[in-house]
């Protein structure tokens, strides 16, 4: 088929595939897109979780600029969750069940009109009234970025560039939707999110056969999508990337228990958000910070992050929005229990960005004259392809 023989115009497609948690260390162990890839390289991630990574990819800005980091932040004055404190009186054996909390999350999302990703995880109901949720808006829609920056999708909409972005989490359905859009030949930009690998890595770890099998499935499906695109377009530029890698868990640490053993009162003396790999603190009375710091310095499995370290990661946020003190675990050490979960996982991300297992991946079917070094470079790569300023080497 000659895609453009009637109009004489060259039909171009930028096809972006976002594979959640496909780290560089894992990618190198597998045969992947060998007949398509011209370039494969490590890609520096940012400090935090997907809630930090995704806005960085979409805006090309670091966290300090786009304003996204963790989901929960101490903000009792503006908390939308005040009415849910009563559920903290119910038995934890019921309220801590994943299905129960998942159903609560869906109901609360509808009640509050949240359009972004919302999940309660294991945030305690007797403390949730002290916190706000930081991704209430869909980051892919107009005005969805906390810091007010525009995204790649704002550019596409403003310039009436047709695109396909499957919104579901069912991978076969999303692949099929992208395939249908490519077959119609009407889009110029495709953005395919594939998230199943992240779940498998959390559950089984990086060396599991389930992980290898799923990467092989990605290899087959993406190869077929690319071939289909080449049938219906004159030029196809494929960019595959991840947001972070995955670290196998070797040890757990009860940071929450250590702090609760100090005799301080949550909500009166201090507040804390216990993420999977870091704990964030706010201090509500004089002298409490020194007590907490002393306790954390006795924990050898993590360290208190300094201002310079946070600034290096682009996470020197104005004020204390996401915490006055950050305590980061060593790679491979999981905070458990935490506000993210009560059971140990086989794999986790969110450790120091410079650790080898944290590093993300980038794969392309063209050689770029200026290849991306980090997540914040992907915006320019995608935008340059859409506008035709491809910066291909040779």
C-alpha positions as CSV (number, residue, x, y, z in Angstrom):
1,X,0.0,0.0,0.0
2,X,1.3,3.5,-0.9
3,X,0.1,5.5,2.1
4,X,0.2,8.9,0.4
5,X,0.1,8.3,-3.3
6,X,-3.1,10.2,-3.8
7,X,-2.3,13.4,-1.9
8,X,1.4,13.5,-2.4
9,X,1.9,14.3,1.3
10,X,4.1,12.3,3.5
11,X,2.2,10.7,6.3
12,X,4.1,10.6,9.5
13,X,3.5,9.0,12.8
14,X,5.2,9.4,16.2
15,X,4.5,6.3,18.2
16,X,5.4,6.5,21.9
17,X,5.2,3.5,24.1
18,X,5.5,4.0,27.9
19,X,6.3,0.7,29.7
20,X,6.0,1.3,33.4
21,X,9.1,0.1,35.4
22,X,11.0,-1.3,32.5
23,X,14.4,-0.4,34.0
24,X,17.7,-0.4,32.2
25,X,19.1,-3.3,34.3
26,X,16.1,-5.5,33.5
27,X,16.0,-4.5,29.8
28,X,19.6,-5.5,29.3
29,X,18.8,-9.1,30.3
30,X,16.2,-9.6,27.6
31,X,16.1,-9.7,23.8
32,X,13.8,-6.7,23.0
33,X,12.9,-5.1,19.7
34,X,16.2,-6.3,18.2
35,X,15.0,-5.8,14.6
36,X,13.6,-2.3,15.2
37,X,15.8,-0.6,17.8
38,X,18.6,1.6,16.4
39,X,19.3,3.0,19.8
40,X,18.9,1.7,23.4
41,X,20.2,3.6,26.3
42,X,19.9,4.2,30.1
43,X,17.6,7.0,31.1
44,X,18.0,8.9,34.3
45,X,14.8,8.9,36.4
46,X,13.7,11.5,39.0
47,X,13.3,11.1,42.7
48,X,9.9,9.9,43.7
49,X,7.3,7.6,42.3
50,X,5.1,7.6,39.2
51,X,3.3,10.6,40.6
52,X,6.6,12.5,40.1
53,X,7.8,10.8,37.0
54,X,4.7,11.1,34.8
55,X,4.4,14.9,35.1
56,X,8.1,15.2,34.4
57,X,7.7,13.3,31.1
58,X,4.7,15.3,30.0
59,X,6.1,18.7,30.8
60,X,9.8,18.4,30.5
61,X,10.1,20.1,33.9
62,X,11.6,18.9,37.2
63,X,9.4,18.3,40.3
64,X,10.1,21.7,41.8
65,X,8.6,23.3,38.7
66,X,5.6,21.1,37.9
67,X,4.7,20.7,41.6
68,X,4.0,16.9,41.7
69,X,5.7,14.5,44.1
70,X,3.8,12.2,46.5
71,X,0.1,11.7,46.6
72,X,-0.5,12.6,50.2
73,X,0.6,15.9,51.9
74,X,-0.1,17.3,55.3
75,X,-2.8,20.0,54.8
76,X,-5.6,19.7,57.5
77,X,-7.1,23.1,56.5
78,X,-7.8,22.0,52.9
79,X,-8.3,18.3,53.4
80,X,-11.3,16.9,51.5
81,X,-11.3,13.9,53.7
82,X,-12.5,15.3,57.0
83,X,-15.8,13.4,57.0
84,X,-14.0,10.0,56.6
85,X,-12.4,10.1,60.0
86,X,-15.3,8.2,61.5
87,X,-14.3,5.1,59.4
88,X,-11.2,4.9,61.6
89,X,-13.4,3.4,64.3
90,X,-14.3,0.4,62.2
91,X,-12.2,-2.8,62.6
92,X,-8.9,-2.7,60.8
93,X,-9.4,-6.3,59.8
94,X,-12.1,-5.0,57.4
95,X,-10.9,-1.5,56.5
96,X,-7.4,-2.7,55.7
97,X,-8.5,-5.2,53.0
98,X,-7.4,-4.3,49.5
99,X,-10.8,-4.8,48.0
100,X,-12.6,-2.7,50.6
101,X,-10.1,0.2,50.2
102,X,-10.3,-0.1,46.4
103,X,-14.1,0.3,46.6
104,X,-13.8,3.2,49.0
105,X,-11.3,4.8,46.6
106,X,-13.7,4.6,43.6
107,X,-16.5,6.0,45.7
108,X,-14.5,8.9,47.1
109,X,-13.2,9.7,43.6
110,X,-16.7,10.1,42.3
111,X,-17.9,12.0,45.4
112,X,-15.1,14.5,45.2
113,X,-15.0,14.8,41.4
114,X,-11.4,13.8,41.2
115,X,-10.4,13.3,37.6
116,X,-6.8,12.2,38.3
117,X,-5.4,8.9,39.5
118,X,-6.8,8.3,43.0
119,X,-6.1,5.5,45.4
120,X,-6.3,5.4,49.2
121,X,-3.6,2.7,49.5
122,X,-3.1,2.1,53.2
123,X,-3.6,5.7,54.4
124,X,-5.2,5.4,57.8
125,X,-8.8,6.6,58.1
126,X,-8.2,8.0,61.6
127,X,-5.4,10.3,60.1
128,X,-6.7,11.0,56.6
129,X,-8.5,14.1,57.7
130,X,-5.0,15.7,58.2
131,X,-4.0,15.2,54.6
132,X,-4.8,16.5,51.1
133,X,-4.4,14.6,47.9
134,X,-2.1,16.2,45.3
135,X,-3.3,14.7,42.0
136,X,-6.9,15.6,42.0
137,X,-6.9,16.6,38.3
138,X,-6.1,14.4,35.3
139,X,-2.6,15.4,34.3
140,X,-3.4,14.7,30.7
141,X,-6.1,17.3,30.6
142,X,-6.0,21.1,30.4
143,X,-4.9,22.6,33.7
144,X,-4.0,19.2,35.2
145,X,-0.5,20.1,36.2
146,X,-0.2,21.6,39.7
147,X,2.5,24.1,38.8
148,X,0.5,25.4,35.8
149,X,2.8,24.1,33.1
150,X,1.5,23.0,29.8
151,X,2.0,19.4,28.6
152,X,2.7,17.7,25.3
153,X,-1.0,16.9,25.1
154,X,-1.9,20.6,25.6
155,X,0.3,21.3,22.5
156,X,-1.5,18.5,20.5
157,X,-4.9,19.9,21.4
158,X,-4.0,23.5,20.8
159,X,-2.6,22.7,17.4
160,X,-5.3,20.3,16.5
161,X,-2.9,17.4,16.0
162,X,-4.9,14.1,16.0
163,X,-3.7,11.6,18.5
164,X,-4.6,8.3,20.2
165,X,-4.1,7.7,23.9
166,X,-5.8,4.6,25.2
167,X,-7.0,5.4,28.7
168,X,-7.7,1.9,30.0
169,X,-5.4,-0.2,32.1
170,X,-6.2,-3.5,30.2
171,X,-3.1,-3.9,28.1
172,X,-4.6,-6.1,25.3
173,X,-7.5,-3.7,24.9
174,X,-5.1,-0.7,24.8
175,X,-2.9,-2.3,22.2
176,X,-6.0,-3.2,20.1
177,X,-7.2,0.4,20.4
178,X,-3.9,1.8,19.2
179,X,-3.8,-0.7,16.4
180,X,-7.2,0.4,15.2
181,X,-6.2,4.0,15.2
182,X,-3.1,3.2,13.3
183,X,-5.0,1.2,10.8
184,X,-7.4,4.1,10.1
185,X,-4.3,6.3,9.4
186,X,-5.9,9.4,10.8
187,X,-3.6,10.1,13.9
188,X,-0.2,11.7,13.9
189,X,0.7,10.8,17.5
190,X,0.2,7.7,19.5
191,X,0.9,7.4,23.3
192,X,0.5,3.8,24.5
193,X,0.8,3.2,28.3
194,X,1.6,-0.4,29.4
195,X,1.5,-0.9,33.1
196,X,1.3,-4.6,33.8
197,X,5.1,-5.1,34.1
198,X,5.2,-2.8,37.1
199,X,2.7,-5.0,39.0
200,X,4.6,-8.1,38.1
201,X,7.9,-6.7,39.3
202,X,6.3,-5.6,42.6
203,X,4.9,-9.1,43.1
204,X,7.7,-11.4,41.9
205,X,10.9,-9.3,41.6
206,X,13.2,-8.7,38.7
207,X,14.4,-12.3,38.0
208,X,11.0,-14.0,37.8
209,X,9.9,-16.0,34.8
210,X,6.6,-14.1,34.8
211,X,8.5,-10.9,34.2
212,X,10.5,-12.4,31.3
213,X,7.3,-13.8,29.7
214,X,5.6,-10.5,29.9
215,X,8.6,-8.6,28.4
216,X,8.5,-11.2,25.5
217,X,4.8,-10.4,25.1
218,X,5.6,-6.7,24.9
219,X,8.3,-7.5,22.3
220,X,5.8,-9.3,20.1
221,X,2.9,-6.8,20.4
222,X,5.0,-3.7,19.9
223,X,6.8,-5.3,16.9
224,X,3.3,-6.0,15.4
225,X,2.2,-2.4,16.1
226,X,5.3,-1.0,14.5
227,X,4.9,-3.2,11.4
228,X,1.3,-2.1,11.1
229,X,2.3,1.6,11.4
230,X,4.8,1.1,8.6
231,X,2.1,-0.3,6.4
232,X,-0.1,2.8,6.9
233,X,2.4,5.6,7.2
234,X,5.4,6.8,5.1
235,X,7.5,7.6,8.2
236,X,7.2,6.1,11.6
237,X,9.3,7.2,14.6
238,X,9.1,4.9,17.6
239,X,10.1,6.0,21.1
240,X,9.8,3.5,23.9
241,X,10.6,4.6,27.4
242,X,10.0,3.9,31.1
243,X,9.6,6.1,34.1
244,X,11.9,4.2,36.5
245,X,13.4,0.8,37.2
246,X,12.7,-1.7,39.9
247,X,14.8,-2.8,42.9
248,X,14.5,-6.3,44.5
249,X,13.6,-6.0,48.2
250,X,16.1,-7.6,50.5
251,X,15.0,-6.2,53.9
252,X,12.0,-4.4,55.5
253,X,12.2,-1.7,58.1
254,X,9.4,-0.5,60.5
255,X,10.1,3.2,60.5
256,X,6.5,3.9,61.6
257,X,6.9,1.8,64.7
258,X,10.2,3.5,65.6
259,X,8.6,6.9,65.5
260,X,5.4,5.8,67.2
261,X,7.5,4.5,70.1
262,X,8.7,8.0,70.9
263,X,5.6,8.9,72.9
264,X,4.7,11.7,70.5
265,X,1.1,12.4,69.4
266,X,0.3,12.2,65.7
267,X,-1.6,15.3,64.6
268,X,-0.5,17.3,67.7
269,X,3.2,17.0,67.9
270,X,4.0,15.9,64.3
271,X,2.5,14.4,61.2
272,X,4.1,11.9,58.8
273,X,3.5,10.2,55.5
274,X,5.1,6.8,55.3
275,X,5.7,6.0,51.6
276,X,7.2,2.7,50.5
277,X,10.8,3.9,50.4
278,X,10.8,7.2,52.3
279,X,9.1,8.8,55.3
280,X,8.2,12.5,55.2
281,X,7.6,14.5,58.4
282,X,6.0,17.8,59.4
283,X,6.6,19.2,62.9
284,X,3.8,20.9,64.8
285,X,5.5,21.8,68.1
286,X,8.9,23.2,69.0
287,X,11.5,20.6,69.9
288,X,9.8,17.7,68.1
289,X,12.0,17.8,65.1
290,X,15.1,17.2,67.2
291,X,13.5,14.2,68.9
292,X,12.5,12.6,65.5
293,X,15.8,13.3,63.9
294,X,17.7,11.7,66.8
295,X,15.5,8.6,66.4
296,X,16.0,8.4,62.6
297,X,19.8,8.8,63.0
298,X,19.8,5.6,65.0
299,X,18.3,3.7,62.0
300,X,21.1,2.4,59.8
301,X,18.9,1.3,56.9
302,X,18.2,4.9,55.8
303,X,19.3,8.5,56.0
304,X,17.9,12.0,56.5
305,X,18.1,13.8,53.2
306,X,19.8,17.2,53.2
307,X,18.7,20.3,51.4
308,X,21.5,19.9,48.8
309,X,20.5,16.3,48.0
310,X,16.8,17.4,47.5
311,X,17.9,20.3,45.3
312,X,20.1,18.0,43.2
313,X,17.0,15.9,42.5
314,X,14.9,18.9,41.7
315,X,12.8,18.3,44.8
316,X,13.5,21.5,46.7
317,X,9.9,22.5,46.9
318,X,8.9,25.9,48.2
319,X,7.6,25.7,51.8
320,X,6.9,22.4,53.4
321,X,4.2,21.1,51.0
322,X,5.6,17.6,50.8
323,X,7.5,17.5,54.1
324,X,9.9,19.4,56.3
325,X,12.1,16.3,56.7
326,X,12.7,13.4,54.3
327,X,14.1,10.0,55.4
328,X,15.1,7.8,52.5
329,X,15.8,4.1,52.8
330,X,18.8,2.3,51.3
331,X,18.1,0.6,47.9
332,X,16.4,-2.7,48.6
333,X,14.9,-1.7,52.0
334,X,11.1,-1.4,52.1
335,X,9.2,0.6,54.8
336,X,6.7,-1.9,56.0
337,X,4.1,-1.3,57.3
338,X,3.6,2.0,55.5
339,X,0.8,4.2,54.2
340,X,1.2,2.4,50.9
341,X,0.8,-1.2,52.2
342,X,1.0,-3.6,55.1
343,X,2.6,-6.6,53.3
344,X,6.2,-6.9,52.0
345,X,6.7,-6.7,48.2
346,X,9.3,-8.5,46.1
347,X,10.2,-5.3,44.2
348,X,9.9,-1.6,44.7
349,X,11.0,1.7,43.2
350,X,11.5,5.2,44.6
351,X,15.0,4.8,46.0
352,X,17.9,7.1,45.1
353,X,17.6,8.0,41.4
354,X,21.3,7.4,40.9
355,X,21.1,3.8,42.0
356,X,21.6,1.4,39.0
357,X,18.3,-0.4,39.6
358,X,16.4,2.9,39.6
359,X,17.5,3.8,36.1
360,X,14.9,3.9,33.4
361,X,15.2,2.9,29.7
362,X,14.9,4.5,26.3
363,X,14.6,2.7,22.9
364,X,14.2,4.3,19.5
365,X,14.1,3.2,15.9
366,X,16.1,6.3,14.8
367,X,19.4,7.6,15.9
368,X,19.0,11.0,17.5
369,X,21.7,13.7,17.3
370,X,20.8,14.6,20.9
371,X,19.6,11.5,22.8
372,X,17.7,12.0,26.0
373,X,19.6,11.8,29.3
374,X,16.7,11.9,31.7
375,X,12.9,11.9,31.9
376,X,12.8,15.7,31.6
377,X,14.3,15.3,28.1
378,X,11.5,13.1,26.7
379,X,9.2,16.1,26.2
380,X,11.6,17.7,23.7
381,X,12.1,14.3,21.9
382,X,8.4,13.8,21.5
383,X,7.6,17.4,20.6
384,X,10.5,17.6,18.0
385,X,9.1,14.4,16.3
386,X,5.6,15.8,16.2
387,X,6.7,19.1,14.7
388,X,9.1,17.4,12.2
389,X,12.3,18.8,13.9
390,X,13.5,15.2,14.4
391,X,17.1,15.9,15.1
392,X,18.0,12.5,13.6
393,X,21.7,11.8,13.4
394,X,22.4,11.5,9.7
